[in-house]
């Protein structure tokens, strides 16, 4: 019997597609900006702002303004030298047009123009052009004239032309992201503000203004915030630690240049039990660390250990001390400037330059040694903190081992409350962490048993922000979550590292009530995941369920609504008379019967879930510390600032 197949057409030279100009970017945008969702949309701003920051690093710019327009377009202005507008020597067109329309074109490849640069491939602003429905660049040139050029989807609409005269210099870029490419279309204030605040800390003395014309007060003034730092990354550390109890009075600032690599490090210790080391190369946040972080950790451990040994502070300590112990309660920002950075992977999140190890190690060793000698009181407090961390680590190891002894792959070891799924394929399986037995009961009845597992949680889990690690693993609900998920600790010899080889579910869904208690429980779980199971988040396994807030009903018609705007729209669709429409406000998951819970929140065909991601580790650390820590004033300020976004029934 012959086998019928669908064979492809002949493969020849004619099948090789050549994408001219910026077509390649429009064809495969995720290759250049990561994705076409909310992250990629905001990445467009970073690319344009990075060009202005490069001007600042070169010493020609001190003010940058970012404006979110009413229609969600973006304007970025700076007072730098202005992109050159003269004819390019080989391209036979204005240098401005070359920069805006040709990949791998820009001043950052010429080391006489920019000694260091945040960009790596030189595709930034041309990519933004390619992915914008409309764009306009205005250059205030050093020759006293204003030049403009407009584009549509990356294509120039006319040659660069003078449109006026000026007595200043700088570049203004306006762009409207192409809604045919992006799946998310609205810019988020906090997301933009966090990145610009970060850039202000990393580049002391530069003023960055953010304004939002979508949010205007009664006087017509837009929401606005100005970011400026005189103290740079030392102030950054103080900002990150403002909701934590200080262990030493003032952050330690280290600056030096080794092997032609300028190094800046700021560090402090607090009484918390977590480590927060944030690293940057040429203003790029290296999420995965790299050689500069390795150099810092090596110097920190060696210098502190030598000091402690020499001072006799470890003479009576009966437990061994590891590198982790020297970093408990540590907050540090590492910033290096490298002329030819070598990043590992397309995402540019791990530095690979081998000379950065020695440069950072040498700079930190020299200045930290001096600090410890000149500040014996602070030095003693740090070493005492290290000793306590070592003792707690030993207790935590025993607690983890106790949990893991029960966590073997057999059905008898799983928590009694877990209603497991029948599938053994982790990629297809989902674990719902559900608030309360009532909602858990509805979820168990409404779920798809083949691939959805339900674990009801009783009340609020332990606040891990305020607890030592060994006490965390004594908490019954946390033990149940760890056991149900099947994960183990101790990957590659690191006793804290998460080994996810036996992870039983690739979707872990937090499903809590749409009220204040539900929000608190969700935050407690997220705090635990962020502090102790960060790999679950980084690998895209953690989600937040989105149950509806309302059911709007009139006769046989009904509609579920997730926002107040949805509710008002549903009432309009049903005639517009609120008195003739039944509106049910769901305050708890238990108020929905199993069929409703499945239909609205658990059915993959109709549900909405939020993927939990970490855009900025520094901001995430700051937020969790502020929300779940001991300091009340920062938390009160946050609640007052964001109260208008809360959906609270009085």
N, C-alpha and C positions, 0 to 999 in steps of 0.2 A: 504494500500500500504506500503510495507516495505521500509525502508530508508537504502541506501547502504553507508557505511562509510569505510574509510581506517584505520583500527584499528592497533595500534602498536603491535609488537611482544611481547611475554611474558616478563615481567620485573622480573629478578631474579638476584642472586648474580653474575651470569656470565656477566650481563650487566654493572657491576661496573668496569670502566676502571681505572687501576692504572698506572700512568705515572711515570716511573722510572727516577731518576737523574734529568737532566735538560729538559726532554721531555715536562714537563708542561709549561716551559717558551716558548719553540718553538711552542707549540700548541696554547697558548693564550698569545702572547707577550704583547698585550696592557694592560693586567692585571698588568704587572710588570714595563713597561716603558711608559705607557700612550697611545701611538699609534705607528703605523709603518710608519708614514710619516716623514716629516722634523723634527718635534719636537722629535719624538722617536729616530731618527737617531743621533741627537746631544746629546740626553740624555745618549747615550753610553759613550761619552767623559766625561760627568759630573760624571758618576759613577766611572770611573777609576781615574779621577783627585781628586774626594772626598777622595779616599783612601790615596793619597799623602798629601792632606790637613790635614787629620786626623793625619798623621805622624808629620806634622808641628805643629799642635795644641798640640801634646804630647811633642814637643820640640826637635825632632830628624831630622827635614828636613827643609832646607831653600831655596832650588832651585828646581823648577819643570819646565820641558820642554815639550811642546805639539807640535808635528810635524804632519802636514797634508801632506801625501805622494802624489806622482804624480798620483797614482792609487786610490786616495781617501781612502786609509787605514790610520790608526792613530797610532802614537807612543807617549806614555806618559812615561817620565822618571823622577825619583826623586832621591835625595841623602839621603833617610831615612835609616832605619835599614835593609831594605830588608825583604820580606815575609819569615818567617821561613821555612826551607826546611827539618828539621829533621822529624823522624817518628812520626805520631800522636798517642797518647797513646791508643786510642780506635778504630781508623779507619783502622789501619794496612796499612797505606800509608803515603806518604810525606804530611806534613802540607800544603805545597804549592798546591798540588793536591786537598786537601780537600777544601781549600779556593776557588780554581778555579772551582770546579765541584759540590760542595754541597751547596744547598740553606740554608740560615740561619747559615752559618759558617763564622767566622771571629773574629778578635781580639776586635771588638767594643762591643761585648757582655761581655767582661771581663773588668770591670771598673778599674782594676789595670793596664790594658794596655792602654786604652783610657778613660780619665775622661769624655770627651764629644766627640760626633761624629756626623758628618753630616748625616750618614746613620741611618735609622730607623729599617729596617728589616734584614739587613745583607745579602741581596740577590744581591747587586750591581754588583761586578765584575764577579760573576758566571753567572749572567744574560747576561752580555756583552759576555762572553764566549759562552753561549748557542745560542746567536743571531749573532755570527760571523762565517763566512765561514771558516776562518783560524785565529789562534791566537797563539802567542808565548810569554812566560814570561821568562825574564832573571833576575836572582837575583844575585847581588854582595853581598855575605854573609859575616858576621863578622868573619867566620872561614878562610877567605882569598881565597875562591874559588868562581867561577862563576858557577851557576846552570841554566839549561834551561829545559823547557817542552813545547811541542807544542800540539795544539788541532785542531780538525776539528768539527765544529758544537757542541762544548762542550765536545767532547770525546778526552781523552788523546791519543796521538799517540805512546807514550813510557813513561816509568817511568822517574821521575825527575833524571837528571844525571849531574855531573860536566863536564864542557867544557873548563875550564881554571882557571887561578889564577888572583887575584886582590888585590889591596891595598886600595880599597874604598868600601863603602856600598851603597845599593840602589836597586830599582826595575825598570825595563823597561818592559812595556806592549805594544805589537804590536797587532793590530787586524784589520781584514777586515770584515766589516759588510756583512751579508748574503743578496745578492740582490734578493734572492727568498722570503725573508720576508719583506724587506723594499720597500716601493713604491717610496721613494725619495732616491737618491744615491749619491748626491754631498753635501759635507760640505760647509757651507757658512762662509767666513772669518769673517764678521761683527758679526755674531751670536756667534761664538766661542770667538772672541776678547772681546765682551761685557761681557760675563760671566767671563772670566779670569781677566779682569780689575776689576770687582766687587769683585772677590775673593782676589785680591791683596789689595784692600782697606779694606776689612773685616779682613785681616790677615797681619797687619803691619809688615814689615821687611822680608817678603817672596818674593823672586824673581820668577816670572812666565814668561817664554819665550814662545812665539807662533811663529812658522815659517810655511810657506806654500811653499812646493817644487813644486807646480803647477804654481807658479808665480815667475820666476827667471829672474834676470836682465842680461845685456850683459856680466857681469863679472862672471856669474854663481851663484850669491848670491840670496838665496830665500827671498821672502817678509818676513819680521820679525818685531816683536814688543815685547818690554820687559815691563812688568807691575811690578811696585814696588812702595810701598807707605811707607814712614816713619811716616806720620801723621795719617794713618789709616782712620777711618770713618769721621774725621774732614776734611781731604782732599777730601773725597768722597762728602761731602756736598758742598765744594767749587767747585768741578768738576760739580756737578749737577746745580749749580747756576752761572756757568761762563758766561752764556749768558743773565743773568738777572741783573737788577740794584739793588745793595745792599741797604738795609735799615740800617743795622748795619755793622760796619767795619769788624768784624771778627766772624767766627762761634763759637758758644758756645759748649764746649766739657764737657761732664759729664761722670764720671766713678766711679763705686762703686760696692760693693758686698753685697747683702742683702739676707738673708735666703739661703746662699750657692749658689746664682745665680749671676754670674758676669754680670754687666750691663754696656753697653756703649751706649751713646746717643750723637749725634752731631746735632746741629740745628742752623738755621739762618733764617733771615727774608729778603725778597726782596719786591720790589714795585709792583709785579704782583698781580693778583686777584685769583690765584689758590693755592691749598694746595698740597704738595708733601711729604707724609710720607712713607718711605720705611722701612720695618722691616725684621729682620732675626733672626732665631733661629739655632744656631750651623751651620751658613753659609747657611742655607736653606732659600730662599726667601719666607716669609709667605705672599702671595699675598692677602689673605683675612684677614690679621691682626691677632687678637686674644687677649689673656689676657695681653700680654706685651704692645700692642698698647693701650689697654684700660687704663692700668696703666699710660702710658705716657700722654694721653689726659687728664685724670683726674687730674694729677699733674700740667700739664701746665695751664689748665683753673683755677684751685683753686689758684695756686701761683701767676699768673698774676693778677687775680681778687683781691686777697688780697692786693697785692702791689698797684694796681690802686686805690682801696678804701682808703687805708692808706695814700696815697700821695695826695688824693683829686682830682685826674685827672678826675674822673667820676662825680664830683659834679654837673656839668651843662649839663650833657648828658641827653637828653629827650627820647632816645629810649632804649628799653631793649637790653641787650647784651647776646648773646648765646655762647655756646662752639665753634660753627663754626667760629664766629668772631675772636676768639683768634688764629685761624689757617689759616686765609687768608694771603697769601704771605709767609707761613711757608714752609721751606724745612728741613726735619729731617731724620736722619738714626738712627734706633734703632737696636741694636745687643745684644742679650742675649745668654748666654751659659747655657744650662739646661742638667743635667746629665741624667734624664729620661724624655725626652720630650713626651708629649701626644698631638698628632696632630689629628685634626678632619677631617675625610674623608681620602680616599686613596691617594689623591694628596698631602697631607702634607702641606696645605697652610694656616692653621689656628691653632694657638697654644691654647691648652685647659688647661694648668697647672694653677690652681687657685692661687698658691703662686707667680706667675710671676707678677700679678697685683700689689700686695703690694711691691714687690722688686723694680720694676721700678718706681712706685709712690714715694716710699721713697727716692730712689737715685736722681730722678729728682727734687723733692721738695727741698731737702737739698741744692743741688748745684745751682739750678736756683735761689733760694731765695738769696743766697750769690752773684750770678752774678748781679742780679737786684740792690742790695744794693750797690755794688761796681762800677756799671756802670750806674749812674742815667740818663745820656744823652741817651744812647741806650735804657734804660728802658722806658723813656718818648716817644721815637720814636715808640717803639713797641705798647704802649698803644694808642697813637694817631692813629696808623694804625688800631688797633682794633675798635676804635670809628668810623672811616671812613667805615670800613667793616660793622659795624652794621647798619649805615645809608644807605649804598648801598644795604644791604640785604633786608631792608624794602622796598626800591624802587623796587628791583628785584621781591620781592613777589607780589607786586601790578602788575608789568608787566606780570608775569607768570599767575596771575589770569585773566588778561585781555585776554590773549591768550586762556586760558582754558575755559572761558565763551563761546567762539565760538566753542570750540572743543567738541561738543556733537555728539553722534552717529546718525546723520541724514544726508542725502545726501546734504541738503541745506547748511550745515556748512562747507563742504569741499572746498578747494581752487578752484577758477574758472578754473585755468589752469590744474588741475588734471584730467587726463583721467583715471578713476577708472576701476578696474576689476569687473566682475560680481560675482566672488566667495566671500563669506563672511567667508571662512575658512582661518584664518591667517596662518596656517601651510602650506597651498598651495599657498598663495598669495605672489606676488613679487612687490616691488615698485622700479622703476628705476628713479633715480635723474639724469636728463639729462641736459647737458650743452647746453643752447641756444634753441630758438624756432625752428630753422631749423632742428636740429637733433631731437628735440622733436616731430616735425611733422612726420619725417621718422619713429621714434620709435612707434608713435601712430598707423601709418598705418601698420607697419610690425609686431606688437606684437600679442600675443595670448590673446585676450580680456577676456577670461574666468578667467585667473589668473595673468595677467601682467598689472600693473598700471604704468602710465607715468606721472612724474611731471617735466616739463621743468623749469630750473632755469635761471633767467636773469642775466648774468654777474657773478661777483664774490661776494660771500656772505661776510658779515662782518668778519674781522679778530678778533676772540674772544680773542686771546692772548693779545690784546692791549686795550680791551674794558671792561668797568664795566658791571656787569651782567644785570642790568636793561636796558641798551642800546641794549643788544643782542636781547632781546625779542621784540624790536621795529623794528628790521630788517625784511623787508617784506618776503624775501626768507626763513629766519629761521622760521618765523611764519608759512609760508606755509608748511615747512617740518614737524614741530611739529603737526600741525593740520591734515595733511594728514596721518601721522603715527598713530594718535589717542592716543598717550601716555599722561600720566598726571604726574605732580610732586606732592610730598607730601606723599610718602609711609611711613607707620608706624610712622606718626607724624614728619618725617624729611622732611622739606619743599623743600629740594634740591633733595631728593631721587626720583628715577624714578619708577613710577608705570606702569608696562607693561601689566597689566591685559587686557587692551583694545587695545593693539598693534594690528594693522590691517594687518601687513605683517611680515612674518618671514624671508624674504629675502629683504634687503634694498641694492640696487645695485647702486654704484656710476659709472656713465657712462659719461666720458669726452673725449675730443679730445686728440689725441696722439701728443700733442705739448706742448710748455712751458706753455701757458695759461691754457691748460687742466690740466697739472700737478699742477699748482698753485691752481686752483679751487678745485681739488681733495684734496689737502693738507688742504685748508681752511675748507672743509666739515669734513675731518677727525679730524682736530683740535677741531672743535665744538663737534663732537661725543665723542672724548676722554675726553674733559674737562667737558662736561655737560650731556652727555648721555652714559657714560662709560658702563652701563649695556647692551646696545645694542651690543657692541663689545664683552664683556665678555660672553654673551650668544650665540655668533656665528651667529648674524643676519646681520652683515655688510659685504658686498662684493664689490670688484672692478671689473668691466667689463673689458675684454681684447679684444678690437677691433683689427683687423689685421692692420699691418703697410703697407702691400703691397698686390697688386693683380698682379700675374705673368700670362701672357696669350700668347699663341701661337696657332693660328687657333681656333679650337674648344676646345682645352685644356686650363684649367685655374686652378690656385691654389692660395689660400690665405696664406700669410706668416706673422708670428708674430715677427720674428727677422731677423736681417741681414743674419744670418747663414741659416735660412729657405729660404730666397730669393735666395741666391747663390746656394743652393741645388736644388731649383725648376728650376732655369735656366739650371743647369747641366742635370736635368731629361728631359728637353725639347730640348736638343741638345747641350747646352753649349755655344751657340753664343748669346751674349747679344744684338747684333744688330738685330737679327731676333726675339727677344722676346719683347713683350710689358709689361712694368712694370709701374704700377700706385701706387704712394705713397699717402696713405690716410692721409691727414693732419687734416681732420675734419670728424666727424661722418656724417655731412650733405652731404659729397661727396658720401656717399653710398645711393643707393636707398633703399626703405623699405625691398625689398626681400633680398638684400645683407646684410643689418643690422640684419635681422632675422636669416639668414643662418649662419653668422659668429659670432654674438655676443649675440643673445637672445634665440636661439633655444636650449633648454636643452639637446638635443641629440648631438649637435655639438659644443656648446660654451665652452669657458674656462673662469672661474672666479676665482679670488683670494679671499680667506677668510681672513678678517682682524683680526689678533690676537695680543695680547700684551704679548710678551715673557718676557720682563722685564719692569715693570712700571717705574723704575728709568731711564732707557735708553730712553723710550718713552717720558717721561717728558722732559728730556734733549734735545731730538731731536726736539720736537715741540717748546720748548722755543727758541732753537737756530735758527730754520727755520723761525719762525713767530714773534719773539720778536724784541726788539729795537736795540740790539747789533749787529753791522755789521761785525766786524772782525771774530768772530767764524763762521758766515754764509759764509763768503768769503772763509775761510779755508776749510769748508766742501765742497763747490762747486768745489774748485780747486782739492781736494782729489778725488772727485767722478766724475769729468768731463768726464773721459774716459768711464763711464758707461751710459752716457746720449746719447739719440738718437735725435740730434738736427740738423735741416736743416738750413744752413746759406744762 
